[in-house]
Amino acid sequence: MPDSAPDRPEPSPGPTPGQSPPDPTDNPATPTGQLAHPAVRRVTARLAELGVAGRVRLLDDSARTAAAAAAQLGVGVAQIANSLVFSADGAPLLVMASGGHRVDTAKVAALVGASSVDRADPDFVRTHTGFAIGGVAPVGHPEPLRTLVDTDLAAYDEVWAACGHPHTVFPTTYDELLRITGGTPADVGVG
């Protein structure tokens, strides 16, 4: 009777000679891959250039909405700084809005002197920010964007913003958002 060995998986053969092992950063489905995503790297580099101390946080699940991000972070939805892109008479406009309310586009149009302000479609967003909807960061765009920063965010010591990917965010403050975006304080909420 042969000796019985415990059930063990066969060891993987590993890379062939001269071949490197797989790089986990090449797989966007892995946490390492999400942090190494080119958009996240671009934002992280820009944040470092701007002297932002907050570290990027990887979320377990996608956070394409303020409510989803807030739930994963254990904070109030109003502490999420949504990066919302609008077309103001055809020009890109970034509104950093509290997740606690909707943006009043008529109020925003009056603030920026536009005849109309409309939510941008996904192609417009990607063209002007370099990001897909759900991961739009306040910085790291191909060109600086005119930006309004919701004054409701000033009520919180810490707010959270997207960092280039729906699974990544970073902590910041209202004052820091104003500084890093070159934004204008604005009351943008409905009501």
N, CA, C and O of each residue as an XYZ file, in Angstrom:
764
protein
N       0.829     -1.157      0.000
C       0.000      0.000      0.000
C       0.886      1.237      0.000
O       1.760      1.378      0.855
N       0.660      2.140     -0.964
C       1.514      3.318     -1.029
C       1.198      4.269      0.101
O       0.085      4.310      0.624
N       2.228      5.044      0.465
C       2.019      6.075      1.486
C       1.036      7.091      0.936
O       1.097      7.471     -0.233
N       0.129      7.523      1.801
C      -0.800      8.551      1.331
C      -0.304      9.908      1.806
O       0.027     10.092      2.977
N      -0.261     10.822      0.902
C       0.169     12.186      1.220
C      -1.063     13.044      1.435
O      -2.104     12.796      0.825
N      -0.962     14.052      2.296
C      -2.112     14.940      2.461
C      -2.441     15.621      1.133
O      -1.569     15.868      0.299
N      -3.729     15.914      0.970
C      -4.143     16.609     -0.253
C      -3.569     18.017     -0.252
O      -3.877     18.830      0.619
N      -2.753     18.281     -1.215
C      -2.154     19.609     -1.378
C      -2.232     19.982     -2.841
O      -2.099     19.131     -3.720
N      -2.449     21.253     -3.092
C      -2.432     21.638     -4.506
C      -1.011     21.511     -5.047
O      -0.029     21.703     -4.329
N      -0.936     21.194     -6.284
C       0.366     21.119     -6.951
C       0.976     22.515     -6.969
O       0.266     23.489     -7.223
N       2.253     22.634     -6.711
C       2.864     23.961     -6.788
C       2.819     24.465     -8.223
O       2.956     23.697     -9.174
N       2.625     25.766     -8.356
C       2.600     26.318     -9.711
C       4.014     26.279    -10.267
O       4.988     26.418     -9.526
N       4.117     26.092    -11.546
C       5.446     25.957    -12.128
C       6.244     27.259    -12.098
O       7.467     27.227    -12.234
N       5.572     28.416    -11.922
C       6.288     29.687    -11.901
C       6.655     30.102    -13.303
O       6.319     29.426    -14.276
N       7.337     31.202    -13.399
C       7.686     31.678    -14.728
C       8.751     30.787    -15.362
O       9.565     30.172    -14.674
N       8.721     30.739    -16.654
C       9.763     29.997    -17.357
C      11.047     30.806    -17.275
O      11.005     32.020    -17.075
N      12.176     30.152    -17.425
C      13.433     30.900    -17.350
C      13.414     32.101    -18.291
O      13.007     32.005    -19.448
N      13.865     33.230    -17.759
C      13.917     34.455    -18.540
C      12.605     35.225    -18.565
O      12.535     36.304    -19.153
N      11.554     34.680    -17.928
C      10.256     35.341    -17.903
C       9.983     35.838    -16.490
O      10.223     35.114    -15.524
N       9.492     37.048    -16.359
C       9.165     37.607    -15.047
C       7.853     37.040    -14.550
O       7.000     36.650    -15.347
N       7.684     36.991    -13.228
C       6.395     36.552    -12.698
C       5.317     37.564    -13.064
O       5.635     38.715    -13.365
N       4.041     37.160    -13.044
C       2.973     38.095    -13.391
C       3.006     39.306    -12.455
O       3.253     39.174    -11.257
N       2.761     40.453    -13.010
C       2.738     41.695    -12.238
C       1.298     41.969    -11.812
O       0.440     42.176    -12.670
N       1.007     41.975    -10.494
C      -0.369     42.195    -10.059
C      -0.878     43.576    -10.445
O      -2.091     43.782    -10.497
N      -0.001     44.519    -10.715
C      -0.467     45.848    -11.111
C      -1.016     45.853    -12.530
O      -1.648     46.824    -12.946
N      -0.780     44.769    -13.284
C      -1.326     44.682    -14.635
C      -2.795     44.261    -14.633
O      -3.448     44.309    -15.675
N      -3.314     43.855    -13.497
C      -4.685     43.376    -13.412
C      -5.535     44.391    -12.658
O      -5.427     44.490    -11.436
N      -6.395     45.163    -13.374
C      -7.189     46.179    -12.692
C      -8.215     45.589    -11.731
O      -8.813     46.331    -10.952
N      -8.434     44.276    -11.762
C      -9.386     43.654    -10.854
C      -8.785     43.411     -9.474
O      -9.505     43.050     -8.543
N      -7.480     43.604     -9.330
C      -6.845     43.416     -8.030
C      -6.664     44.758     -7.342
O      -6.547     45.783     -8.014
N      -6.640     44.771     -5.999
C      -6.409     46.042     -5.313
C      -5.127     46.728     -5.767
O      -5.111     47.943     -5.967
N      -4.063     45.970     -5.928
C      -2.813     46.569     -6.377
C      -2.988     47.167     -7.759
O      -2.453     48.237     -8.049
N      -3.736     46.481     -8.616
C      -3.982     46.977     -9.961
C      -4.760     48.274     -9.967
O      -4.484     49.156    -10.780
N      -5.733     48.410     -9.072
C      -6.518     49.639     -9.014
C      -5.660     50.807     -8.558
O      -5.787     51.908     -9.094
N      -4.793     50.591     -7.585
C      -3.921     51.670     -7.131
C      -2.884     52.024     -8.187
O      -2.390     53.151     -8.219
N      -2.553     51.071     -9.047
C      -1.571     51.319    -10.098
C      -2.223     51.772    -11.405
O      -1.534     52.014    -12.397
N      -3.537     51.884    -11.402
C      -4.252     52.333    -12.596
C      -3.664     53.684    -13.036
O      -3.411     54.539    -12.188
N      -3.445     53.890    -14.325
C      -2.812     55.138    -14.776
C      -3.519     56.402    -14.275
O      -2.856     57.384    -13.943
N      -4.836     56.388    -14.218
C      -5.560     57.573    -13.745
C      -5.283     57.824    -12.259
O      -5.127     58.970    -11.838
N      -5.224     56.761    -11.478
C      -4.946     56.900    -10.043
C      -3.516     57.397     -9.847
O      -3.264     58.264     -9.010
N      -2.591     56.851    -10.614
C      -1.198     57.321    -10.522
C      -1.091     58.798    -10.892
O      -0.363     59.551    -10.245
N      -1.816     59.211    -11.931
C      -1.792     60.613    -12.357
C      -2.314     61.524    -11.246
O      -1.718     62.562    -10.958
N      -3.420     61.134    -10.627
C      -3.993     61.947     -9.547
C      -3.061     61.951     -8.336
O      -2.803     63.003     -7.750
N      -2.562     60.788     -7.968
C      -1.667     60.687     -6.814
C      -0.435     61.571     -7.004
O      -0.007     62.251     -6.071
N       0.132     61.561     -8.205
C       1.299     62.403     -8.486
C       0.936     63.879     -8.376
O       1.702     64.669     -7.825
N      -0.223     64.251     -8.897
C      -0.638     65.658     -8.835
C      -0.913     66.071     -7.396
O      -0.555     67.179     -6.996
N      -1.538     65.207     -6.618
C      -1.786     65.519     -5.208
C      -0.466     65.736     -4.471
O      -0.349     66.650     -3.655
N       0.529     64.891     -4.760
C       1.842     65.044     -4.126
C       2.475     66.381     -4.517
O       3.043     67.073     -3.673
N       2.375     66.742     -5.803
C       2.913     68.028     -6.265
C       2.256     69.195     -5.533
O       2.894     70.211     -5.260
N       0.975     69.033     -5.220
C       0.207     70.091     -4.566
C       0.340     70.073     -3.045
O      -0.231     70.920     -2.359
N       1.098     69.101     -2.515
C       1.319     69.030     -1.079
C       0.148     68.481     -0.277
O       0.001     68.791      0.906
N      -0.676     67.675     -0.908
C      -1.815     67.066     -0.216
C      -1.301     65.882      0.593
O      -0.650     64.985      0.059
N      -1.603     65.895      1.887
C      -1.070     64.863      2.786
C      -1.939     63.612      2.849
O      -1.440     62.537      3.184
N      -3.228     63.729      2.534
C      -4.130     62.582      2.637
C      -3.710     61.447      1.726
O      -3.313     61.668      0.582
N      -3.801     60.227      2.243
C      -3.401     59.042      1.480
C      -4.604     58.452      0.747
O      -5.728     58.472      1.248
N      -4.346     57.937     -0.429
C      -5.390     57.300     -1.225
C      -5.903     56.083     -0.490
O      -5.130     55.291      0.048
N      -7.203     55.944     -0.473
C      -7.828     54.785      0.173
C      -8.523     53.950     -0.884
O      -9.283     54.465     -1.704
N      -8.254     52.670     -0.852
C      -8.867     51.724     -1.770
C     -10.144     51.195     -1.137
O     -10.123     50.686     -0.017
N     -11.245     51.314     -1.848
C     -12.533     50.818     -1.362
C     -12.746     49.382     -1.836
O     -12.291     48.997     -2.913
N     -13.440     48.601     -1.020
C     -13.705     47.208     -1.374
C     -14.600     47.083     -2.601
O     -14.412     46.200     -3.438
N     -15.574     47.982     -2.692
C     -16.527     47.937     -3.788
C     -16.485     49.253     -4.555
O     -15.986     50.260     -4.053
N     -17.003     49.233     -5.754
C     -17.088     50.436     -6.561
C     -17.947     51.468     -5.842
O     -18.948     51.122     -5.213
N     -17.561     52.716     -5.934
C     -18.321     53.799     -5.300
C     -18.635     54.853     -6.350
O     -18.053     55.938     -6.353
N     -19.548     54.527     -7.228
C     -19.923     55.459     -8.287
C     -20.940     56.484     -7.810
O     -21.299     57.393     -8.558
N     -21.408     56.350     -6.573
C     -22.334     57.326     -6.011
C     -21.817     57.777     -4.646
O     -21.027     57.087     -4.002
N     -22.282     58.945     -4.224
C     -21.894     59.461     -2.904
C     -22.363     58.518     -1.803
O     -21.645     58.295     -0.828
N     -23.552     57.969     -1.950
C     -24.081     57.069     -0.922
C     -23.217     55.816     -0.790
O     -22.955     55.356      0.322
N     -22.776     55.268     -1.913
C     -21.927     54.069     -1.874
C     -20.586     54.385     -1.225
O     -20.092     53.599     -0.416
N     -19.994     55.514     -1.565
C     -18.711     55.900     -0.966
C     -18.869     56.136      0.529
O     -18.058     55.655      1.321
N     -19.899     56.868      0.921
C     -20.126     57.178      2.335
C     -20.315     55.903      3.152
O     -19.771     55.783      4.250
N     -21.077     54.958      2.626
C     -21.323     53.706      3.345
C     -20.020     52.954      3.587
O     -19.803     52.413      4.671
N     -19.152     52.919      2.576
C     -17.891     52.188      2.732
C     -16.901     52.909      3.644
O     -16.073     52.273      4.297
N     -16.987     54.229      3.688
C     -16.071     55.009      4.523
C     -16.588     55.209      5.941
O     -15.833     55.601      6.830
N     -17.867     54.943      6.154
C     -18.456     55.157      7.478
C     -18.622     56.632      7.813
O     -18.492     57.029      8.970
N     -18.912     57.447      6.794
C     -19.125     58.872      7.000
C     -20.496     59.250      6.449
O     -21.148     58.446      5.782
N     -20.928     60.471      6.731
C     -22.185     60.959      6.188
C     -22.057     61.237      4.700
O     -20.985     61.605      4.221
N     -23.144     61.062      3.975
C     -23.121     61.267      2.526
C     -22.751     62.712      2.183
O     -22.185     62.960      1.119
N     -23.057     63.654      3.050
C     -22.726     65.058      2.791
C     -21.220     65.314      2.846
O     -20.758     66.360      2.390
N     -20.447     64.373      3.396
C     -18.987     64.506      3.460
C     -18.286     64.017      2.191
O     -17.060     64.071      2.090
N     -19.059     63.549      1.244
C     -18.491     63.127     -0.034
C     -18.502     64.329     -0.976
O     -19.549     64.932     -1.214
N     -17.343     64.665     -1.502
C     -17.214     65.765     -2.459
C     -17.338     65.184     -3.861
O     -16.357     64.727     -4.448
N     -18.559     65.208     -4.389
C     -18.797     64.694     -5.735
C     -18.123     65.596     -6.756
O     -18.233     66.820     -6.680
N     -17.432     64.995     -7.702
C     -16.843     65.737     -8.821
C     -17.814     65.626     -9.985
O     -17.825     64.626    -10.703
N     -18.622     66.650    -10.166
C     -19.650     66.623    -11.201
C     -19.252     67.546    -12.343
O     -18.917     68.711    -12.133
N     -19.294     67.009    -13.541
C     -18.903     67.785    -14.710
C     -20.154     68.214    -15.467
O     -21.051     67.418    -15.744
N     -20.176     69.497    -15.788
C     -21.291     70.092    -16.525
C     -20.752     70.762    -17.784
O     -19.564     71.069    -17.889
N     -21.649     70.977    -18.727
C     -21.354     71.775    -19.909
C     -22.023     73.118    -19.684
O     -23.250     73.211    -19.649
N     -21.211     74.163    -19.533
C     -21.725     75.521    -19.340
C     -21.544     76.253    -20.661
O     -20.451     76.722    -20.977
N     -22.621     76.346    -21.428
C     -22.551     76.919    -22.776
C     -21.465     76.230    -23.601
O     -20.782     76.875    -24.397
N     -21.307     74.924    -23.412
C     -20.361     74.122    -24.178
C     -18.976     74.004    -23.571
O     -18.161     73.214    -24.048
N     -18.692     74.776    -22.525
C     -17.384     74.711    -21.864
C     -17.479     73.816    -20.636
O     -18.504     73.814    -19.955
N     -16.424     73.053    -20.342
C     -16.476     72.192    -19.159
C     -16.475     73.011    -17.870
O     -15.775     74.017    -17.754
N     -17.268     72.561    -16.916
C     -17.345     73.171    -15.592
C     -17.374     72.043    -14.576
O     -18.238     71.169    -14.635
N     -16.430     72.062    -13.646
C     -16.386     71.068    -12.575
C     -17.042     71.668    -11.344
O     -16.682     72.762    -10.910
N     -17.999     70.951    -10.788
C     -18.638     71.369     -9.545
C     -18.320     70.310     -8.499
O     -18.732     69.156     -8.618
N     -17.578     70.722     -7.470
C     -17.287     69.841     -6.345
C     -18.436     70.026     -5.362
O     -18.442     70.968     -4.570
N     -19.398     69.127     -5.418
C     -20.645     69.274     -4.665
C     -20.744     68.279     -3.529
O     -20.318     67.131     -3.649
N     -21.307     68.731     -2.435
C     -21.591     67.830     -1.325
C     -22.550     66.750     -1.796
O     -23.504     67.026     -2.524
N     -22.291     65.524     -1.379
C     -23.181     64.420     -1.715
C     -24.522     64.507     -1.019
O     -25.412     63.695     -1.269
N     -24.671     65.500     -0.139
C     -25.898     65.644      0.630
C     -27.047     66.290     -0.114
O     -28.162     66.330      0.405
N     -26.813     66.797     -1.309
C     -27.893     67.423     -2.062
C     -27.594     67.413     -3.554
O     -26.486     67.097     -3.987
N     -28.611     67.766     -4.321
C     -28.462     67.874     -5.770
C     -27.967     69.272     -6.127
O     -28.139     70.215     -5.355
N     -27.362     69.397     -7.286
C     -26.889     70.684     -7.776
C     -28.023     71.393     -8.517
O     -28.707     70.794     -9.348
N     -28.209     72.663     -8.206
C     -29.202     73.506     -8.871
C     -28.521     74.122    -10.093
O     -27.753     75.076     -9.967
N     -28.807     73.568    -11.280
C     -28.105     74.022    -12.480
C     -28.470     75.447    -12.869
O     -27.644     76.144    -13.459
N     -29.681     75.902    -12.560
C     -30.050     77.296    -12.853
C     -29.229     78.241    -11.973
O     -28.768     79.285    -12.433
N     -29.052     77.864    -10.706
C     -28.243     78.675     -9.790
C     -26.790     78.707    -10.262
O     -26.147     79.757    -10.245
N     -26.279     77.545    -10.686
C     -24.895     77.460    -11.165
C     -24.728     78.295    -12.436
O     -23.721     78.987    -12.589
N     -25.702     78.238    -13.347
C     -25.633     79.034    -14.577
C     -25.527     80.524    -14.234
O     -24.727     81.248    -14.828
N     -26.330     80.970    -13.286
C     -26.279     82.384    -12.881
C     -24.924     82.721    -12.268
O     -24.383     83.798    -12.516
N     -24.370     81.801    -11.464
C     -23.072     82.044    -10.824
C     -21.933     82.196    -11.839
O     -21.028     83.007    -11.645
N     -21.985     81.417    -12.915
C     -20.890     81.441    -13.888
C     -21.207     82.276    -15.126
O     -20.388     82.367    -16.040
N     -22.390     82.885    -15.160
C     -22.755     83.728    -16.294
C     -23.017     82.955    -17.568
O     -22.743     83.451    -18.661
N     -23.544     81.750    -17.447
C     -23.847     80.919    -18.615
C     -25.341     80.947    -18.896
O     -26.149     81.089    -17.979
N     -25.704     80.813    -20.161
C     -27.128     80.758    -20.491
C     -27.713     79.393    -20.156
O     -28.908     79.275    -19.887
N     -26.867     78.356    -20.170
C     -27.332     77.027    -19.767
C     -26.184     76.220    -19.173
O     -25.030     76.343    -19.583
N     -26.532     75.400    -18.206
C     -25.593     74.459    -17.584
C     -26.291     73.114    -17.575
O     -27.348     72.951    -16.964
N     -25.687     72.152    -18.260
C     -26.286     70.827    -18.395
C     -25.297     69.764    -17.962
O     -24.087     69.935    -18.111
N     -25.825     68.637    -17.413
C     -24.958     67.509    -17.071
C     -24.260     67.037    -18.326
O     -24.881     66.916    -19.382
N     -22.988     66.773    -18.216
C     -22.196     66.330    -19.359
C     -22.381     64.843    -19.598
O     -22.624     64.077    -18.666
N     -22.265     64.442    -20.862
C     -22.342     63.011    -21.169
C     -20.973     62.376    -20.914
O     -19.977     63.085    -20.765
N     -20.922     61.035    -20.864
C     -19.659     60.353    -20.538
C     -18.481     60.714    -21.439
O     -17.353     60.812    -20.958
N     -18.719     60.912    -22.723
C     -17.620     61.270    -23.635
C     -17.074     62.664    -23.312
O     -15.860     62.868    -23.314
N     -17.954     63.612    -23.037
C     -17.545     64.974    -22.683
C     -16.724     64.942    -21.393
O     -15.697     65.610    -21.281
N     -17.197     64.150    -20.416
C     -16.491     64.032    -19.135
C     -15.087     63.482    -19.350
O     -14.116     64.050    -18.850
N     -14.971     62.390    -20.082
C     -13.659     61.770    -20.302
C     -12.741     62.684    -21.116
O     -11.547     62.773    -20.830
N     -13.280     63.352    -22.113
C     -12.470     64.250    -22.938
C     -11.859     65.373    -22.099
O     -10.682     65.700    -22.252
N     -12.665     65.961    -21.213
C     -12.205     67.142    -20.481
C     -11.533     66.839    -19.148
O     -10.816     67.684    -18.612
N     -11.758     65.633    -18.602
C     -11.139     65.317    -17.309
C     -10.097     64.215    -17.410
O      -9.184     64.142    -16.587
N     -10.230     63.358    -18.415
C      -9.357     62.195    -18.511
C      -9.831     61.034    -17.663
O      -9.137     60.023    -17.549
N     -11.011     61.166    -17.063
C     -11.543     60.129    -16.184
C     -12.919     59.683    -16.654
O     -13.639     60.425    -17.321
N     -13.268     58.444    -16.288
C     -14.618     57.944    -16.507
C     -15.504     58.430    -15.367
O     -15.030     58.651    -14.252
N     -16.781     58.595    -15.651
C     -17.733     58.975    -14.606
C     -17.643     57.941    -13.488
O     -17.584     56.739    -13.747
N     -17.632     58.410    -12.262
C     -17.504     57.541    -11.095
C     -16.116     57.592    -10.495
O     -15.914     57.189     -9.349
N     -15.154     58.088    -11.263
C     -13.785     58.194    -10.757
C     -13.181     59.574    -10.988
O     -11.974     59.757    -10.833
N     -14.016     60.548    -11.359
C     -13.508     61.888    -11.670
C     -12.919     62.522    -10.412
O     -13.604     62.706     -9.407
N     -11.654     62.844    -10.496
C     -10.944     63.476     -9.383
C     -11.006     64.994     -9.534
O     -11.266     65.498    -10.626
N     -10.769     65.719     -8.453
C     -10.766     67.177     -8.548
C      -9.530     67.746     -9.242
O      -9.519     68.920     -9.613
N      -8.499     66.938     -9.419
C      -7.256     67.366    -10.074
C      -6.792     66.272    -11.029
O      -7.343     65.171    -11.050
N      -5.758     66.598    -11.827
C      -5.207     65.601    -12.737
C      -5.849     65.603    -14.106
O      -5.753     64.620    -14.841
N      -6.503     66.699    -14.456
C      -7.165     66.807    -15.758
C      -6.156     67.231    -16.821
O      -5.111     67.794    -16.494
N      -6.464     66.963    -18.102
C      -5.537     67.371    -19.160
C      -5.267     68.887    -19.161
O      -4.147     69.321    -19.431
N      -6.285     69.671    -18.862
C      -6.183     71.134    -18.757
C      -6.952     71.546    -17.502
O      -7.919     70.881    -17.128
N      -6.538     72.629    -16.852
C      -7.296     73.081    -15.672
C      -8.753     73.374    -16.052
O      -9.036     73.910    -17.123
N      -9.659     73.012    -15.155
C     -11.081     73.247    -15.385
C     -11.587     74.359    -14.471
O     -11.177     74.463    -13.315
N     -12.471     75.178    -14.998
C     -13.170     76.126    -14.129
C     -13.921     75.289    -13.101
O     -14.610     74.331    -13.449
N     -13.780     75.664    -11.822
C     -14.320     74.820    -10.750
C     -15.064     75.646     -9.714
O     -14.609     76.713     -9.302
N     -16.206     75.137     -9.305
C     -16.948     75.667     -8.167
C     -16.865     74.633     -7.052
O     -17.006     73.435     -7.298
N     -16.635     75.096     -5.826
C     -16.576     74.189     -4.676
C     -17.732     74.552     -3.744
O     -17.837     75.679     -3.260
N     -18.582     73.577     -3.512
C     -19.786     73.724     -2.696
C     -19.446     74.189     -1.277
O     -18.677     73.532     -0.575
N     -20.011     75.305     -0.860
C     -19.753     75.833      0.480
C     -20.289     74.921      1.577
O     -19.851     75.029      2.723
N     -21.221     74.030      1.264
C     -21.726     73.080      2.273
C     -20.612     72.161      2.772
O     -20.693     71.650      3.889
N     -19.575     71.943      1.963
C     -18.465     71.078      2.379
C     -17.653     71.699      3.512
O     -16.937     70.989      4.218
N     -17.753     73.005      3.693
C     -17.000     73.699      4.749
C     -17.454     73.288      6.146
O     -16.740     73.533      7.118
N     -18.605     72.680      6.261
C     -19.136     72.268      7.563
C     -18.401     71.061      8.145
O     -18.621     70.709      9.304
N     -17.538     70.426      7.364
C     -16.892     69.189      7.797
C     -15.380     69.365      7.902
O     -14.756     70.027      7.072
N     -14.804     68.757      8.942
C     -13.347     68.775      9.113
C     -12.651     67.946      8.042
O     -11.511     68.224      7.671
N     -13.350     66.923      7.549
C     -12.781     66.042      6.529
C     -13.859     65.698      5.526
O     -14.989     65.370      5.891
N     -13.493     65.776      4.243
C     -14.376     65.332      3.168
C     -13.564     64.374      2.295
O     -12.337     64.331      2.376
N     -14.263     63.618      1.471
C     -13.615     62.600      0.644
C     -13.925     62.856     -0.818
O     -15.062     63.163     -1.176
N     -12.909     62.729     -1.661
C     -13.066     62.942     -3.097
C     -12.525     61.740     -3.863
O     -11.677     60.997     -3.368
N     -13.032     61.568     -5.078
C     -12.575     60.472     -5.941
C     -11.126     60.686     -6.344
O     -10.632     61.812     -6.399
N     -10.453     59.562     -6.627
C      -9.026     59.624     -6.948
C      -8.706     58.936     -8.278
O      -7.682     58.266     -8.405
N      -9.592     59.107     -9.268
C      -9.282     58.609    -10.602
C      -9.863     57.261    -10.968
O      -9.748     56.836    -12.118
N     -10.486     56.574    -10.019
C     -11.040     55.238    -10.247
C     -12.201     55.066     -9.269
O     -12.131     55.582     -8.154
N     -13.272     54.355     -9.653
C     -14.415     54.186     -8.753
C     -14.107     53.465     -7.432
O     -14.939     53.468     -6.525
N     -12.936     52.855     -7.315
C     -12.545     52.167     -6.079
C     -11.563     52.976     -5.232
O     -11.093     52.486     -4.205
N     -11.244     54.207     -5.642
C     -10.233     54.976     -4.903
C     -10.743     56.360     -4.530
O     -11.404     57.035     -5.319
N     -10.419     56.763     -3.306
C     -10.791     58.082     -2.780
C      -9.631     58.615     -1.950
O      -8.707     57.875     -1.611
N      -9.687     59.901     -1.624
C      -8.690     60.461     -0.721
C      -9.362     61.480      0.196
O     -10.327     62.136     -0.198
N      -8.848     61.610      1.421
C      -9.410     62.583      2.352
C      -8.820     63.966      2.088
O      -7.652     64.098      1.720
N      -9.635     64.978      2.280
C      -9.196     66.349      2.103
C     -10.081     67.249      2.954
O     -10.871     66.772      3.769
N      -9.941     68.541      2.757
C     -10.779     69.508      3.460
C     -11.363     70.473      2.437
O     -10.916     70.530      1.292
N     -12.356     71.223      2.863
C     -12.953     72.246      2.007
C     -11.877     73.235      1.554
O     -11.748     73.523      0.365
N     -11.108     73.750      2.518
C     -10.068     74.727      2.175
C      -9.036     74.141      1.217
O      -8.578     74.817      0.296
N      -8.676     72.885      1.440
C      -7.700     72.250      0.558
C      -8.281     72.066     -0.843
O      -7.569     72.253     -1.830
N      -9.565     71.703     -0.949
C     -10.196     71.581     -2.268
C     -10.155     72.912     -3.009
O      -9.874     72.955     -4.207
N     -10.436     73.995     -2.295
C     -10.359     75.314     -2.928
C      -8.951     75.570     -3.447
O      -8.769     76.044     -4.569
N      -7.960     75.255     -2.626
C      -6.567     75.508     -2.997
C      -6.119     74.658     -4.178
O      -5.539     75.184     -5.128
N      -6.375     73.360     -4.136
C      -5.827     72.476     -5.171
C      -6.556     72.597     -6.506
O      -5.979     72.313     -7.556
N      -7.821     73.015     -6.471
C      -8.573     73.150     -7.725
C      -8.521     74.571     -8.273
O      -8.844     74.803     -9.438
N      -8.112     75.531     -7.426
C      -8.220     76.932     -7.830
C      -9.674     77.320     -7.954
O     -10.021     78.255     -8.677
N     -10.532     76.591     -7.241
C     -11.974     76.767     -7.352
C     -12.507     78.000     -6.644
O     -11.815     78.658     -5.867
N     -13.749     78.280     -6.941
C     -14.479     79.390     -6.353
C     -15.510     78.841     -5.382
O     -16.256     77.931     -5.742
N     -15.577     79.369     -4.150
C     -16.629     78.928     -3.233
C     -17.996     79.283     -3.808
O     -18.183     80.371     -4.351
N     -18.946     78.366     -3.688
C     -20.274     78.623     -4.265
C     -21.336     77.825     -3.545
O     -21.114     76.690     -3.123
N     -22.505     78.448     -3.414
C     -23.707     77.766     -2.914
C     -24.359     77.162     -4.147
O     -24.978     77.880     -4.932
N     -24.229     75.853     -4.329
C     -24.693     75.201     -5.562
C     -25.897     74.293     -5.360
O     -26.439     73.759     -6.327
N     -26.324     74.112     -4.103
C     -27.364     73.140     -3.824
C     -28.769     73.613     -4.130
O     -29.060     74.809     -4.122
N     -29.635     72.647     -4.401
C     -31.048     72.928     -4.600
C     -31.626     73.364     -3.262
O     -31.325     72.790     -2.216
N     -32.469     74.404     -3.326
C     -33.150     74.839     -2.097
C     -32.760     76.167     -1.580
O     -33.282     76.608     -0.556
